[in-house]
């Protein structure tokens, strides 16, 4: 019996993995995410962190905004001025009206989102009606409500029609009423955003949970209290942060409707007046902007402590 000797022998590298050594050790997979993040991180640093750093630097200087760079370094003097000047502190009180209105807005948005998440007639029509104001430009909304609130305007005509002429007010001219009118306008405009957030979160809850609750005899209130509210807790926390930051940074509606007159000057309007108006105090305006950023970050930190993110274990 003959033995075949012409069968080629297996190469020495047979049985070894063809995967590069770096990838076998996991080094390649560690570098890959950073390659995808280079461009967005560069944009983030260029357009967010560097301007924020410049803003903090400007807040420590006295600058009129006309020179190439700030000339006089004053340290914390601008921050001291924020809490000592009589024309700055009142604008913080104006924000209280919008903070209160934001909670009303969230409550209404949550109510409508809950109602329209269940089967109802003309549900899609009502969704469009509620979300439509958020799509309108803020300047246009300001002009619409300017005619609504003017003396003898639409609101006064409606009140007279229903025999409530005694309730007519100088809605934008009376300092005791103007901020309520402007805050109500903000509620009408921004409720659609919270409505969409709440509705999307509610509809993401599996329908089987509602079916099981109905079998157990749970009514709509029980479903909201024990299913919907806990299920959208994180979205409610996000809306809370947006409400606080939005209340402190209101600008378009009061500026278009009143130019900040009659005690309606908001925080951002005051920043614009100081930095770009007749005062040209860019350093002081920058300090107010930094303070606003610090307040928003502090509120965010409190919200994260009260409602922490859920940890998901994928292992």
ZIKA-V397551 format. One record per residue. NEAR is the number of other C-alpha atoms within 12 Angstrom. Layout:
[[NEAR] [NEAR]]
//
This chain:
[[3] [5] [6] [8] [7] [7] [7] [8] [10] [9] [8] [8] [9] [9] [9] [12] [10] [11] [12] [13] [13] [13] [15] [14] [12] [13] [14] [16] [16] [14] [15] [13] [14] [15] [14] [13] [14] [14] [13] [15] [16] [16] [14] [15] [16] [15] [14] [15] [15] [15] [17] [21] [17] [23] [27] [29] [29] [36] [37] [31] [29] [32] [31] [26] [25] [15] [12] [8] [17] [23] [18] [19] [17] [21] [19] [22] [22] [34] [28] [19] [24] [31] [20] [13] [15] [11] [20] [30] [20] [20] [33] [31] [21] [37] [36] [27] [35] [39] [31] [26] [33] [36] [30] [24] [35] [37] [24] [25] [34] [35] [27] [29] [38] [35] [27] [27] [33] [22] [12] [15] [12] [14] [19] [17] [13] [20] [29] [18] [20] [32] [26] [21] [26] [25] [19] [19] [17] [25] [21] [20] [29] [33] [23] [24] [31] [31] [21] [25] [33] [26] [21] [19] [21] [19] [26] [24] [22] [18] [20] [17] [14] [13] [12] [14] [16] [14] [17] [25] [26] [25] [34] [37] [25] [22] [21] [18] [23] [33] [38] [30] [34] [48] [40] [29] [38] [41] [37] [35] [35] [40] [40] [33] [35] [40] [40] [34] [31] [38] [35] [24] [28] [35] [25] [19] [22] [15] [17] [13] [21] [28] [17] [15] [22] [17] [12] [12] [13] [18] [17] [20] [18] [17] [29] [27] [17] [18] [30] [36] [25] [19] [26] [28] [28] [24] [30] [33] [30] [28] [35] [33] [30] [30] [36] [34] [29] [33] [40] [38] [36] [43] [33] [31] [41] [42] [31] [27] [36] [31] [26] [31] [22] [24] [32] [41] [39] [41] [39] [38] [35] [43] [36] [30] [27] [29] [28] [22] [16] [14] [19] [22] [30] [38] [42] [42] [39] [41] [39] [43] [34] [29] [29] [30] [23] [18] [22] [24] [18] [17] [24] [24] [19] [18] [24] [20] [13] [15] [20] [15] [15] [11] [7] [6] [5] [4] [4]]
//
